[in-house]
């Protein structure tokens, strides 16, 4: 892998070490300022809403001021906002800094992903992005331990540590990444055989809807787990231990994805299986009352998460016309911004009105519905488009091998 890829992978792992403050934002708002669970959820949703334009602005700034400058700006802005949250003396101040954090939060993503795409050839991008995602999990193993230890002392220190890792990454990437050479022609897609119109593609819309609900489930776990532990009489900071176990599972399960029987599964079947595993794990949360039970449920749903994340981006890329993968993947990525807005509200409202059991059993039911939808709705729309793109002389990428040699 080129040096640029390894730099971004290392920086992502370092930054991830401090990135476990957000799941505890609602707890901080409730514990330090006496706000209701509903108010805490609304403020977290305001952060999520701000991340949607942040991703779009990040792409625009990368072409106007350069990728390295945009990355440094995003990381530095995140650090300033995190320090503001840690030092805030009022609920209004926390709300302002939470929105500012959201506005800076996604600036990093478009330029860093574009740098990786440019640094490697098309055949190596899957492996490069796999390293990028593995860095998140590897950093997450340490992040959960930091959250579990500092969270018992003072939740505000989680935001201080997050700010420190952001500044460390900003400095390292400012010194190590190549200098910016803005080129607006990079926005064009010469040689595209057909117009790139993601939102007019019915298959992508189906994958996007399914992906948004999956992102909602995943984000709801992040937001709702600390509050769930508190409702069960456990320490909210122990969510950090569970998140660490999840991250370790992600890293440890990577070799299993190469097993012939699993790798040869059609994407629709693998996605359905992933959603079933999510459902089983979340049903475990509905009945768990002790930390070991929560740990077992976490390991199960994490395996489902690994299966889904490993397949869905491939499906989206295969749907794109030649030269249009960036815009298709960017369109799909908005699903996570929507989930970040909705999940704090749904998780807190369900906890407040129907309780822990109903929250997680209902979410498990949604996962089972998504598993069925993959086979009955999404796959019939996706299959003909992927076959047309992969056909000789088609406009898409080459067919993907479904099993290792």
C-alpha positions as CSV (number, residue, x, y, z in Angstrom):
1,X,0.0,0.0,0.0
2,X,1.2,3.5,-0.8
3,X,2.5,5.7,2.0
4,X,-0.5,8.0,1.9
5,X,-2.8,5.1,2.7
6,X,-0.8,4.0,5.7
7,X,-0.7,7.6,7.0
8,X,-4.4,7.9,6.8
9,X,-4.9,4.5,8.4
10,X,-2.6,5.3,11.3
11,X,-4.2,8.7,11.8
12,X,-7.6,7.2,11.8
13,X,-6.6,4.6,14.5
14,X,-5.1,7.4,16.7
15,X,-8.2,9.6,16.3
16,X,-10.5,6.7,17.0
17,X,-8.7,6.2,20.4
18,X,-10.6,9.3,21.7
19,X,-13.8,8.9,19.8
20,X,-15.9,7.3,22.4
21,X,-17.2,10.6,23.8
22,X,-20.3,10.9,21.6
23,X,-22.2,7.9,23.0
24,X,-21.9,9.6,26.4
25,X,-23.1,13.1,25.3
26,X,-26.7,12.3,26.3
27,X,-25.5,11.0,29.7
28,X,-23.4,14.1,30.2
29,X,-26.4,16.4,29.4
30,X,-28.6,14.4,31.8
31,X,-26.2,13.9,34.6
32,X,-24.4,17.3,34.8
33,X,-27.2,19.6,33.8
34,X,-30.3,17.8,35.0
35,X,-31.9,17.7,31.6
36,X,-34.6,15.2,30.8
37,X,-33.8,12.2,28.6
38,X,-36.0,13.8,25.9
39,X,-33.9,17.1,25.9
40,X,-30.7,15.1,25.8
41,X,-31.9,13.2,22.8
42,X,-32.9,16.3,21.0
43,X,-29.5,17.9,21.5
44,X,-27.8,14.8,20.2
45,X,-30.1,14.9,17.2
46,X,-29.1,18.5,16.6
47,X,-25.5,17.3,16.4
48,X,-26.5,14.6,13.9
49,X,-28.4,17.0,11.7
50,X,-25.3,19.2,11.5
51,X,-23.2,16.3,10.2
52,X,-25.3,16.1,7.0
53,X,-24.1,19.5,5.5
54,X,-20.7,18.8,7.0
55,X,-20.1,15.9,4.6
56,X,-21.3,18.0,1.6
57,X,-19.1,21.0,2.7
58,X,-16.1,18.7,3.1
59,X,-16.3,17.6,-0.5
60,X,-16.7,21.2,-1.7
61,X,-13.8,22.5,0.4
62,X,-11.5,19.7,-0.7
63,X,-11.8,21.0,-4.3
64,X,-11.6,24.7,-3.3
65,X,-8.8,24.9,-0.7
66,X,-7.3,21.4,-1.0
67,X,-7.7,18.0,0.7
68,X,-5.0,18.4,3.3
69,X,-6.2,21.8,4.4
70,X,-9.8,20.4,4.6
71,X,-8.7,17.5,6.7
72,X,-6.7,19.7,9.1
73,X,-9.6,22.2,9.3
74,X,-12.1,19.4,10.2
75,X,-9.9,17.8,12.8
76,X,-9.0,21.1,14.4
77,X,-12.6,22.3,14.5
78,X,-13.7,19.0,16.1
79,X,-11.0,19.5,18.8
80,X,-12.2,23.0,19.5
81,X,-15.8,21.9,19.8
82,X,-14.9,19.0,22.0
83,X,-13.0,21.2,24.4
84,X,-16.0,23.6,24.4
85,X,-18.3,20.8,25.5
86,X,-15.9,19.7,28.2
87,X,-15.7,23.3,29.6
88,X,-19.3,24.2,29.1
89,X,-21.1,25.6,32.2
90,X,-24.6,25.6,30.9
91,X,-27.0,23.5,28.8
92,X,-27.1,26.3,26.1
93,X,-23.3,26.2,25.8
94,X,-23.3,22.4,25.4
95,X,-26.0,22.7,22.7
96,X,-23.9,25.3,20.7
97,X,-20.7,23.3,20.9
98,X,-22.6,20.1,20.0
99,X,-23.9,21.7,16.8
100,X,-20.4,23.1,16.0
101,X,-19.0,19.7,16.5
102,X,-21.5,18.3,14.0
103,X,-20.6,21.0,11.4
104,X,-16.9,20.0,11.6
105,X,-17.4,16.3,12.2
106,X,-17.6,15.0,8.6
107,X,-15.2,17.5,6.9
108,X,-12.5,14.8,7.2
109,X,-14.3,12.0,5.3
110,X,-14.6,13.1,1.7
111,X,-11.0,14.3,1.2
112,X,-9.5,11.3,3.1
113,X,-11.5,8.8,1.1
114,X,-10.6,10.6,-2.1
115,X,-6.9,10.5,-1.2
116,X,-7.1,6.8,-0.8
117,X,-9.0,6.3,-4.1
118,X,-6.3,8.3,-5.9
119,X,-3.4,6.6,-4.1
120,X,-4.3,3.0,-5.2
121,X,-5.5,1.4,-8.4
122,X,-9.2,0.2,-8.7
123,X,-8.2,-3.4,-7.9
124,X,-6.7,-2.4,-4.6
125,X,-9.4,0.0,-3.3
126,X,-11.3,-2.7,-1.5
127,X,-8.2,-3.7,0.4
128,X,-7.3,-0.1,1.1
129,X,-10.7,0.8,2.4
130,X,-10.7,-2.4,4.4
131,X,-7.6,-1.2,6.1
132,X,-9.3,2.1,6.8
133,X,-12.2,0.4,8.4
134,X,-10.0,-2.0,10.4
135,X,-8.2,1.1,11.8
136,X,-11.5,2.2,13.2
137,X,-12.0,-1.1,15.0
138,X,-8.4,-1.3,16.2
139,X,-8.5,2.2,17.6
140,X,-11.9,1.3,19.1
141,X,-10.4,-1.4,21.3
142,X,-8.4,1.2,23.1
143,X,-11.1,3.8,23.0
144,X,-13.6,1.6,24.9
145,X,-11.0,1.1,27.7
146,X,-10.4,4.9,27.8
147,X,-14.2,5.5,28.0
148,X,-14.6,2.9,30.7
149,X,-11.9,4.3,32.9
150,X,-12.3,8.1,32.4
151,X,-16.1,7.8,32.4
152,X,-16.0,6.6,36.0
153,X,-14.1,9.6,37.0
154,X,-15.6,12.4,35.0
155,X,-17.4,12.2,31.6
156,X,-16.0,15.5,30.5
157,X,-12.5,14.0,30.3
158,X,-13.8,11.8,27.4
159,X,-14.2,15.0,25.3
160,X,-10.8,16.3,26.3
161,X,-9.1,13.0,25.2
162,X,-11.1,13.1,22.0
163,X,-9.9,16.7,21.3
164,X,-6.3,15.7,22.0
165,X,-6.4,12.9,19.5
166,X,-8.0,15.2,16.9
167,X,-5.2,17.7,17.3
168,X,-2.5,15.0,17.2
169,X,-3.9,13.7,13.9
170,X,-4.2,17.2,12.5
171,X,-0.6,17.9,13.2
172,X,0.7,14.5,11.9
173,X,-1.3,14.8,8.6
174,X,-0.4,18.4,8.1
175,X,3.3,17.4,8.2
176,X,3.1,14.1,6.4
177,X,0.5,14.4,3.6
178,X,1.5,15.8,0.2
179,X,0.9,19.5,-0.3
180,X,-2.4,20.5,-1.8
181,X,-2.8,21.0,-5.6
182,X,-6.4,22.0,-6.1
183,X,-7.8,20.9,-9.4
184,X,-11.4,21.5,-10.2
185,X,-11.2,19.3,-13.2
186,X,-11.1,16.4,-10.8
187,X,-14.8,16.8,-10.3
188,X,-15.5,15.8,-13.9
189,X,-16.0,12.2,-14.9
190,X,-14.7,12.1,-18.5
191,X,-15.5,8.9,-20.4
192,X,-18.6,8.2,-18.4
193,X,-20.8,6.1,-20.7
194,X,-24.1,7.2,-19.2
195,X,-25.2,10.0,-16.9
196,X,-24.5,9.6,-13.2
197,X,-27.8,10.2,-11.5
198,X,-27.8,8.3,-8.2
199,X,-31.2,9.4,-7.0
200,X,-32.9,8.3,-10.2
201,X,-31.6,4.7,-9.8
202,X,-34.4,2.6,-8.2
203,X,-31.9,0.0,-7.2
204,X,-29.8,2.5,-5.3
205,X,-32.8,4.0,-3.7
206,X,-33.8,0.5,-2.4
207,X,-30.3,-0.1,-1.0
208,X,-30.3,3.4,0.4
209,X,-33.5,2.9,2.3
210,X,-32.4,-0.4,3.7
211,X,-29.0,1.1,4.5
212,X,-30.6,4.0,6.3
213,X,-32.6,1.6,8.6
214,X,-29.4,-0.4,9.2
215,X,-27.6,2.8,10.1
216,X,-30.4,3.7,12.4
217,X,-30.1,0.4,14.2
218,X,-26.3,0.7,14.5
219,X,-26.5,4.3,15.8
220,X,-29.3,3.5,18.1
221,X,-27.0,0.9,19.7
222,X,-24.3,3.5,20.2
223,X,-26.7,6.1,21.7
224,X,-29.0,3.8,23.7
225,X,-26.6,1.3,25.3
226,X,-25.1,3.6,28.0
227,X,-28.7,4.6,29.0
228,X,-29.8,1.0,28.9
229,X,-27.1,0.0,31.3
230,X,-28.1,2.8,33.7
231,X,-31.7,1.6,33.5
232,X,-30.6,-1.9,34.4
233,X,-28.7,-0.6,37.5
234,X,-25.2,-1.0,35.9
235,X,-22.5,1.6,35.4
236,X,-23.1,3.6,32.1
237,X,-19.4,3.8,31.5
238,X,-19.3,0.0,31.2
239,X,-20.7,0.6,27.7
240,X,-17.1,1.4,26.9
241,X,-16.1,-2.2,27.8
242,X,-18.9,-3.5,25.5
243,X,-17.8,-1.3,22.7
244,X,-14.2,-2.5,23.1
245,X,-15.4,-6.1,22.9
246,X,-17.3,-5.3,19.8
247,X,-14.2,-3.7,18.2
248,X,-12.0,-6.7,19.1
249,X,-14.7,-9.0,17.5
250,X,-14.5,-6.9,14.3
251,X,-10.8,-7.3,14.0
252,X,-10.7,-11.0,15.1
253,X,-13.5,-12.0,12.7
254,X,-11.8,-10.7,9.5
255,X,-10.1,-14.0,8.6
256,X,-13.5,-15.8,8.9
257,X,-14.8,-13.6,6.1
258,X,-12.4,-15.4,3.7
259,X,-13.8,-18.9,4.5
260,X,-15.0,-20.3,1.2
261,X,-18.5,-21.2,2.5
262,X,-19.1,-17.7,3.8
263,X,-17.4,-15.8,1.0
264,X,-19.4,-17.7,-1.6
265,X,-22.7,-16.6,-0.2
266,X,-24.6,-14.3,-2.6
267,X,-24.6,-10.7,-1.3
268,X,-28.3,-10.8,-0.6
269,X,-28.0,-13.9,1.5
270,X,-25.0,-12.5,3.4
271,X,-26.9,-9.3,4.1
272,X,-29.9,-11.2,5.3
273,X,-27.8,-13.4,7.6
274,X,-26.2,-10.2,9.0
275,X,-29.5,-8.7,9.8
276,X,-30.7,-11.9,11.5
277,X,-27.5,-11.9,13.7
278,X,-28.2,-8.3,14.6
279,X,-31.8,-9.3,15.6
280,X,-30.6,-12.1,17.8
281,X,-28.0,-9.9,19.6
282,X,-30.5,-7.0,20.1
283,X,-33.1,-9.4,21.4
284,X,-30.4,-10.4,24.0
285,X,-30.2,-6.7,25.1
286,X,-34.0,-6.8,25.7
287,X,-33.7,-9.5,28.4
288,X,-30.1,-8.9,29.7
289,X,-29.7,-7.7,33.3
290,X,-26.0,-8.5,34.0
291,X,-22.9,-7.4,32.2
292,X,-22.0,-10.9,30.9
293,X,-25.3,-11.2,29.2
294,X,-24.8,-7.8,27.6
295,X,-21.4,-8.9,26.5
296,X,-22.7,-12.1,24.8
297,X,-25.4,-10.1,23.0
298,X,-22.8,-7.6,21.9
299,X,-20.6,-10.3,20.3
300,X,-23.6,-11.7,18.3
301,X,-24.8,-8.5,16.8
302,X,-21.2,-7.4,16.0
303,X,-20.8,-10.5,13.8
304,X,-23.9,-9.4,11.9
305,X,-22.5,-5.8,11.6
306,X,-19.3,-7.2,10.1
307,X,-21.2,-9.2,7.5
308,X,-23.3,-6.2,6.4
309,X,-20.5,-3.6,6.3
310,X,-18.4,-6.0,4.3
311,X,-20.9,-6.4,1.6
312,X,-23.1,-3.3,1.2
313,X,-20.5,-0.9,-0.1
314,X,-19.5,-3.5,-2.8
315,X,-23.2,-3.6,-3.8
316,X,-23.4,0.2,-4.1
317,X,-20.1,0.4,-6.1
318,X,-21.4,-2.3,-8.5
319,X,-24.5,-0.4,-9.1
320,X,-22.6,2.7,-10.3
321,X,-22.0,3.5,-13.9
322,X,-18.3,3.8,-14.9
323,X,-16.9,6.9,-13.3
324,X,-19.8,7.3,-11.0
325,X,-18.8,5.2,-7.9
326,X,-17.8,8.2,-5.9
327,X,-21.2,9.9,-6.3
328,X,-23.1,6.6,-5.6
329,X,-21.1,6.0,-2.5
330,X,-21.5,9.6,-1.4
331,X,-25.3,9.4,-1.9
332,X,-25.4,6.2,0.1
333,X,-23.3,7.7,2.9
334,X,-26.0,10.3,3.7
335,X,-27.9,7.4,5.3
336,X,-25.5,7.6,8.3
337,X,-26.2,11.4,8.7
338,X,-29.9,10.7,8.7
339,X,-29.5,7.9,11.3
340,X,-27.4,10.2,13.5
341,X,-30.3,12.7,13.6
342,X,-33.0,10.2,14.2
343,X,-31.4,7.6,16.5
344,X,-31.0,9.9,19.6
345,X,-34.6,10.8,19.4
346,X,-36.0,7.2,18.8
347,X,-33.7,5.6,21.4
348,X,-34.4,8.2,24.2
349,X,-38.2,8.4,23.4
350,X,-38.6,4.6,23.4
351,X,-36.6,4.3,26.6
352,X,-38.7,7.0,28.3
353,X,-42.1,5.7,27.2
354,X,-41.9,1.9,26.7
355,X,-38.7,0.9,28.5
356,X,-35.6,-1.2,27.7
357,X,-37.3,-4.4,26.7
358,X,-39.6,-2.8,24.1
359,X,-36.7,-0.7,22.7
360,X,-34.5,-3.6,21.9
361,X,-37.2,-6.1,21.0
362,X,-38.7,-3.6,18.6
363,X,-35.3,-2.9,17.1
364,X,-34.7,-6.7,16.7
365,X,-38.0,-7.0,14.9
366,X,-36.9,-4.2,12.5
367,X,-33.7,-6.2,11.8
368,X,-35.8,-9.3,10.9
369,X,-37.9,-7.2,8.6
370,X,-34.7,-5.9,6.9
371,X,-33.5,-9.5,6.5
372,X,-36.7,-10.4,4.6
373,X,-36.6,-7.2,2.6
374,X,-33.0,-8.0,1.3
375,X,-34.3,-11.2,-0.3
376,X,-37.8,-10.2,-1.4
377,X,-37.4,-6.5,-2.3
378,X,-33.9,-5.2,-2.6
379,X,-32.3,-8.2,-4.5
380,X,-34.8,-8.3,-7.4
381,X,-34.1,-4.6,-8.0
382,X,-30.4,-4.8,-7.6
383,X,-29.6,-8.0,-9.5
384,X,-30.5,-6.9,-13.1
385,X,-28.6,-3.6,-12.7
386,X,-25.5,-5.3,-11.4
387,X,-25.6,-7.9,-14.2
388,X,-26.0,-5.2,-16.8
389,X,-23.0,-3.2,-15.4
390,X,-20.8,-6.3,-15.2
391,X,-21.7,-7.6,-18.7
392,X,-19.0,-7.4,-21.4
393,X,-19.3,-3.9,-22.9
394,X,-21.4,-2.8,-20.0
395,X,-21.0,0.5,-18.3
396,X,-20.1,-0.8,-14.8
397,X,-17.2,-2.3,-13.1
398,X,-16.0,-5.8,-13.7
399,X,-17.8,-8.7,-12.1
400,X,-16.8,-9.4,-8.5
401,X,-15.6,-12.9,-7.6
402,X,-17.9,-14.3,-4.9
403,X,-15.4,-16.9,-3.6
404,X,-11.6,-16.8,-3.1
405,X,-9.4,-18.8,-5.5
